[in-house]
Amino acid sequence: MASPVPDSPRVRFGPYELDPSAGRLLKSGIPLKLQPQPFRVLLLLVNRVGQVVTRQEIQSHLWGDSTFVDFERGINFSINQIRAVLCDDAEKPRYIETLPRVGYRFIFPVDANAVTSNTQESDKIELVERRAPLNGPRERVLRLVRLGLITIAAGLLLAKLWIYTRRPPVITSASSATVAVLPFQNSSSDKDIEFLRLAIPDEIATALSDAPSVSIRPSAMTAKYVGPDLDLQKAGRELHVGSLVTGHYLNEGDRLHVVLEAVNVQDNRVIWRDSLSSPNLDLMGMREEITRRVRLGLLPALGVSEISAPLTHPHSEQAYDAYLRSIPISRDPDANREAITLLESSVAADPNFAPAWEALGRRYNNAVEFANGGKQMMDRSDEALERALKLDPNRIVADGELIVHRAERRELGKAYRDARKLVTSHPDSAQAHYVLGYVYRYAGMLDLSASECDIALGMDPGNSDFRTCAWTFTELGRQERARDFFALDAGSDWAAYGQVTILMGEHRLGEARQTLQTISRSSNPHHFRDLLEECLQADRTPDLDRFEAGTRALLRTPIDPEKLYYLGAILTFCGKQEQGVRLLAGAISGNYCAKTALQTDPLLVKLRGTASYDDLLTEAGHCEQRLVAESQ
């Protein structure tokens, strides 16, 4: 909840209400999530409706003229979060217009009475003047005086801006840092320690995660940035980070030498460098030393001082070695089984090390997603993630993964409650906002899902973990925004599948056929490649009846209901409406509510206006009602 403004009435615009006294933004009476700083910016813009509010004025309003922080990032975050909550578009604004290099203007009509009662007396006069222009001699003099005052104020503002731009900015400990830890270089010929290329960065990332304000890119994004001739500034820009951590290691005799370095991406300047040496068989000692150097050296160099104490440590060298060796192993089915074997041996030798349980839970889930692991692997995944959380309740990844699992496994009421609780506990976590957006999609609340997804990406740009938000925007028919999220996993079969569905909805079937050819035939069966290939035939009538038995079988399995929805949408688009409706009904009964999607998804155009559509819409409404009742 935002900071309240005492004794201030509500301000109304469109379906929204600002309640300054309670520090809340509501839509049709329903409270929306908006953090205190963006709330204050929105209130400032609304109270100055129709006027340009400069970025310098916003800075002064939030921090005062005497505080010098990285306010550019703070303002950008606030505006992005406001737009996300209002479902506004910077390119085609409905509420907030951007004036490049100047500031912003609130352009939507506002209840004038509400605004005047919420502003100072001078603001009341200005609002009255906007409603009734003054034309008498006295009024003309007043306008000239006011114009002179504005000119003087503008001159002072420009002078202050000139001074500020020549003063080096001071980053406070409260400002967030975005960091990517790149794979380390193995400078020795010892292939037995090759696994440390990713294991050392993982430990650095773990130590960095002890600071809540640091946002760290996942290893899936950084793994490709290898080689001695790597352009660090280019890598940093592509990863959307302010700093990169790099390094190399060497096994020499009985000792392991590690060199660590942090680089500021903007000016390619080294901001921290350190080295350590440990016995090459003492990996736990190496871990403790890396953690110490990061906490005492790297985090202060990043301008971060708020650090929480880690709750778990490895207590077995054998277990820790197995955990580290699992880190670089891919998600491919055969390789994933090897990682599971290593992690199972790790938790058996050291059952109190939370990171190993979390990694094992995610590996079990990989087996479900990519190797048809079935219910047994589902249960094992949940058990491992729950064990990780019991050992360390602050593991947001494990918590979020469990919530996602519950949504996919039809426990939507619990997922809904837990996702909102996660954001309440961790309001500054992009991962928490992403999880809430994920659950909102299953709940059929696509506008709220889009808002949380935009907030997550605004807080942590470029994080590939957020890629599935693309489905929220495809269902809403906001295809350009969907493409932004598919681009987070560019080049994958999954992203190509998503592009095919977008092109189908846009009736660009030739391009859809071409894109489909880039998906490997051995890709995930839930990409429905064979079905799409048959549906998109250009030279003959598609033969879709051969998929009938398979679709009926899916309805008898405890499959993720979202997959039923997408298969049903594809079949409906391809002319198999009866089959499609069965699958859509199965998705809704499995707690994929889809109420908004039924009304906006481009793939369902042919369904709308039919009796089946009305029945599905009614059931989707009942699904939402059940969810609300369960979440009380």
PyMOL commands that set and color helices and strands:
alter all, ss='L'
color gray80, all
select helices_A, chain A and resi 36-47+55-63+71-86+112-117+121-131+137-165+191-193+196-208+219-222+232-239+283-301+317-326+333-349+354-371+374-391+396-408+412-425+430-442+446-459+464-476+479-489+493-505+509-516+525-527+529-535+545-555+561-573+577-589+595-600+602-607+611-630
alter helices_A, ss='H'
color red, helices_A
select strands_A, chain A and resi 11-13+16-19+24-27+30-32+52-54+96-99+103-106+177-181+185-186+214-216+243-252+255-264+269-279
alter strands_A, ss='S'
color yellow, strands_A
deselect
rebuild
show_as cartoon
